């Protein structure tokens, strides 16, 4: 299964769908939080990859003036990896204080 997901910091906590109107991420803070909390992450400049037996996730954090409006995740999940990936995604949203939106149907995941 592949999945395109956007991470966004909503200005309105009641929001349930994607819009580009959110608080920006400060990229150096995101990189620091990822390195501190996700030991198996590979970061090359601003391209990040997490690869394990259950799923592969890649995302681009290339900033504009040090920030990024939202973070796109590109996930490939094995048949047995959905539960593990959802746990990771929930943790990631907690670490970055954001929400995740399914870009296929524009609906809130977590």
The 8 nearest C-alpha neighbors of each residue, nearest first, counted from 0:
[[1, 76, 75, 77, 2, 78, 74, 81],
 [2, 0, 75, 74, 76, 3, 73, 77],
 [1, 3, 74, 73, 4, 75, 0, 101],
 [4, 2, 73, 102, 72, 101, 74, 5],
 [5, 3, 101, 72, 102, 100, 71, 2],
 [4, 6, 71, 100, 70, 99, 72, 7],
 [7, 5, 99, 70, 98, 69, 97, 71],
 [6, 8, 69, 98, 97, 9, 5, 21],
 [7, 9, 97, 22, 21, 98, 10, 23],
 [10, 8, 21, 11, 7, 12, 22, 14],
 [9, 11, 21, 22, 12, 8, 20, 14],
 [10, 12, 9, 13, 14, 21, 8, 15],
 [13, 11, 14, 9, 10, 15, 8, 98],
 [14, 12, 11, 15, 9, 10, 16, 107],
 [13, 15, 12, 11, 16, 9, 10, 17],
 [14, 16, 107, 106, 13, 17, 100, 12],
 [17, 15, 106, 105, 107, 14, 18, 100],
 [18, 16, 105, 100, 19, 15, 106, 107],
 [19, 17, 20, 16, 21, 7, 9, 105],
 [18, 20, 21, 17, 68, 69, 7, 22],
 [21, 19, 18, 22, 10, 9, 68, 17],
 [22, 20, 9, 10, 8, 19, 23, 7],
 [21, 23, 8, 10, 9, 24, 68, 20],
 [24, 22, 68, 67, 66, 21, 25, 69],
 [23, 25, 67, 66, 26, 68, 22, 69],
 [26, 24, 66, 28, 27, 65, 29, 23],
 [25, 27, 29, 66, 28, 24, 65, 30],
 [26, 28, 30, 29, 25, 31, 65, 66],
 [29, 27, 31, 26, 25, 30, 32, 24],
 [28, 30, 26, 32, 31, 27, 33, 25],
 [31, 29, 33, 27, 28, 32, 34, 26],
 [30, 32, 28, 34, 29, 33, 35, 27],
 [33, 31, 29, 35, 30, 34, 36, 28],
 [32, 34, 30, 36, 35, 37, 31, 29],
 [33, 35, 31, 32, 36, 37, 30, 38],
 [36, 34, 32, 33, 31, 37, 38, 30],
 [35, 37, 33, 34, 32, 38, 94, 31],
 [36, 38, 33, 39, 34, 40, 35, 32],
 [37, 39, 40, 36, 34, 35, 33, 41],
 [38, 40, 37, 49, 41, 50, 34, 51],
 [41, 39, 49, 38, 37, 48, 42, 47],
 [40, 42, 48, 47, 49, 39, 43, 46],
 [43, 41, 47, 46, 44, 40, 45, 48],
 [42, 44, 46, 45, 47, 41, 48, 59],
 [43, 45, 46, 42, 47, 61, 60, 59],
 [46, 44, 60, 61, 43, 59, 47, 42],
 [45, 47, 59, 43, 42, 44, 58, 60],
 [48, 46, 42, 58, 57, 41, 59, 45],
 [49, 47, 57, 41, 56, 40, 50, 42],
 [48, 50, 40, 56, 55, 41, 57, 39],
 [51, 49, 55, 54, 48, 56, 52, 40],
 [50, 52, 53, 54, 55, 49, 39, 56],
 [51, 53, 54, 50, 77, 80, 55, 76],
 [54, 52, 80, 77, 51, 76, 79, 83],
 [55, 53, 76, 75, 51, 77, 52, 80],
 [54, 56, 50, 75, 49, 74, 51, 76],
 [57, 55, 74, 49, 73, 48, 75, 50],
 [58, 56, 48, 73, 47, 72, 49, 74],
 [57, 59, 72, 47, 71, 46, 73, 60],
 [58, 60, 46, 61, 45, 47, 71, 70],
 [61, 59, 45, 62, 46, 58, 26, 70],
 [60, 62, 45, 59, 63, 67, 46, 26],
 [63, 61, 66, 65, 67, 60, 64, 26],
 [62, 64, 65, 66, 67, 61, 68, 26],
 [63, 65, 66, 62, 67, 25, 26, 61],
 [66, 64, 62, 63, 26, 25, 67, 27],
 [67, 65, 25, 62, 26, 24, 63, 64],
 [66, 68, 62, 24, 23, 69, 63, 26],
 [69, 67, 23, 24, 66, 22, 19, 21],
 [68, 70, 7, 6, 67, 5, 71, 23],
 [71, 69, 6, 5, 72, 60, 7, 59],
 [70, 72, 5, 4, 58, 6, 69, 73],
 [73, 71, 58, 4, 3, 57, 5, 74],
 [72, 74, 3, 57, 56, 2, 58, 4],
 [75, 73, 56, 2, 1, 55, 72, 76],
 [74, 76, 1, 55, 54, 0, 56, 2],
 [75, 77, 54, 0, 80, 1, 53, 74],
 [78, 76, 80, 53, 79, 54, 0, 75],
 [77, 79, 80, 76, 81, 0, 53, 54],
 [80, 78, 77, 81, 53, 82, 76, 83],
 [79, 81, 53, 77, 83, 78, 82, 76],
 [82, 80, 84, 83, 79, 85, 76, 78],
 [83, 81, 85, 84, 80, 86, 79, 87],
 [84, 82, 86, 80, 81, 85, 87, 53],
 [83, 85, 87, 81, 86, 82, 80, 88],
 [86, 84, 88, 82, 87, 83, 81, 89],
 [85, 87, 83, 89, 84, 88, 90, 82],
 [86, 88, 84, 90, 85, 89, 91, 83],
 [89, 87, 85, 91, 90, 86, 84, 92],
 [88, 90, 92, 86, 91, 87, 85, 93],
 [91, 89, 93, 87, 88, 92, 94, 86],
 [90, 92, 88, 94, 93, 89, 87, 95],
 [93, 91, 97, 89, 95, 90, 96, 94],
 [92, 94, 96, 90, 91, 95, 89, 97],
 [95, 93, 91, 92, 96, 90, 32, 36],
 [94, 96, 92, 93, 97, 91, 29, 32],
 [97, 95, 93, 92, 94, 8, 98, 91],
 [98, 96, 8, 92, 7, 95, 6, 93],
 [97, 99, 7, 109, 6, 92, 8, 100],
 [98, 100, 6, 109, 108, 5, 107, 4],
 [99, 101, 107, 5, 108, 106, 4, 102],
 [102, 100, 4, 105, 106, 103, 104, 108],
 [101, 103, 105, 4, 104, 3, 100, 5],
 [104, 102, 101, 105, 3, 2, 106, 4],
 [103, 105, 106, 102, 101, 100, 107, 16],
 [106, 104, 102, 101, 16, 17, 103, 100],
 [107, 105, 16, 101, 100, 104, 15, 108],
 [106, 108, 100, 15, 109, 16, 99, 101],
 [109, 107, 99, 100, 101, 106, 98, 4],
 [108, 99, 98, 107, 89, 100, 92, 88]]
